[in-house]
């Protein structure tokens, strides 16, 4: 506790962290009020601001105190105030002398009491922990996608890249697995490729919709069907998805996205719709479609290039600070 030049009392109150050292924060915006955590000592040094990872609001650090943290500080302040009042009244009482005709004496007694215990709380468990690849801040959020609370960079590309990396590692395991397990892992890998790309595309559309105040329905665009995604993305950005990669790469994606559709909805059994959409006339209706580890390894870099192209196609001011790491294909 210290005294400032203006006579104000400054107190230091230790705030609590979780078992990994993360410190709770809460967005002050009434429409958001969402909770997240950051790890002190990581990220930008000596920042005087914080950014909500959910809505992107930027404000001063004190604005992001959680209700539990504020209650703890208030408890400490009340204890200090009690001590100061006690000291003040004690000095005043000691200075009183008998006065008046009858020499009456006035005294005030203050009962000693135990200080109020500082408010104790625990930080909440969250679903996703990210280390920003731009400023190295470690932070935790609900869901998956978020803005970095320090530098404001959005993590959509970072999360997508991480998903593709994990898929690649799962294929390494699949290669040395027995046939039945290998087949299940291959099906899971192509499903993860499609769902991760779909999540990335939807989040990108949501950011654009929020920034431009366009119809929020654009955030529900599906990227599991590439033909529909190509049309919708062109409406949103003015650029076609398919122009971001080579024609043969686009056809490889279409083929494998349709194979994923068969595994998800038809147990992998070929139907006429699959042949019509892919042009795979070597396929036989009623038979199970083939899918290899090599095919999935081929589509992983194509998806990376396509994601980079999507980010380059949308002006930065429309979707926030999203760092593009890839190069044009």
Secondary structure, DSSP 8 states (H G I E B T S, - for coil): -EE-TTS-EE--------TT-EEEEE---TTT--EEEEETTSSSSS--EEE-TTT--EEEGGGG--HHHHHHHHHHHHHHHHHHHHHHHHHHHHT---BTTTTB----------------------SEEEE-TTT--EEEESSS--B-TTT-BB-HHHHHHHHHHHHHHHHHHHHTS-HHHHHHHHHHHHHHHHHHHHHHHHHHHHHHHHHHT--GGGGG---SSHHHHHHHHHHHHS--GGGGS-HHHHHHHHHHHHHHHHHHHSTTB--HHHHHHH--TT--TTSB----HHHHHHHHHHHHHHHHHHHHHS-HHHH-B--------
